[in-house]
């Protein structure tokens, strides 16, 4: 009688062990590649938004939109202003790392917002880059706002970024989150809304020169957010969770 030889139990266990070992080696690399791909897609989204903001200003004598201070109900968001350009494409409103709204279980850093208008996304505008009408500057000096494009130093003026909320007004006195994902007291520390570790020590943003790039989390404090933002102010004392991130002068 002819006999057929199969795998023994020991041979099968050895093969399974080798596969498990290879998976343990490859998984971190695969995760790293996946995260890098998400970061690249995020920057691609922001480059698209740069184009939309450029087109809007091109159609409005160089002025940025009036922001949330527009309208009788103070409800004129960047989504409303730019809808004719992005055509209500919801996919481009989200960083690929933050697509689940927090009211549906999304986490602080990797969650998306849902505002009072029912809009959803995970990017936000620097409110200082808007053109509010007189008396609707949110209680802040009118001269602090960047109202038009074609500014000196535009490559260092943030326009649109990864954000915990749909609009943010940072200042040089803002402190970093004490722990990763902390966003409480954001009315006095708006930078917490932007200091999000979505991209391994970096976030992504578009600038008033209509470029887009990655931004170190500590670098956020070195950007010219509004006209009176003090770039010579001392940098904050970094909390432990940020201590190993790249430093900027």
Secondary structure, DSSP 8 states (H G I E B T S, - for coil): --------HHHHHHHHHHHHHHHHHHHHHHHHHHHHHHHHHHHHHHHHHHHHHHHHHHHTTTB---GGG-TTTT---HHHHHHHHHTT-GGGGS-TT--EEGGGT--TTTEEEE-TTS-EESEEEETTSS---TT-STTS-GGG---BSS-TTGGGSEEEEE-SSSEE---TT----SSTT--TTTTT-GGGGT---SSSSEEEEEETTS-EEEEETGGGGGS--STT--TTS------GGGTTS----
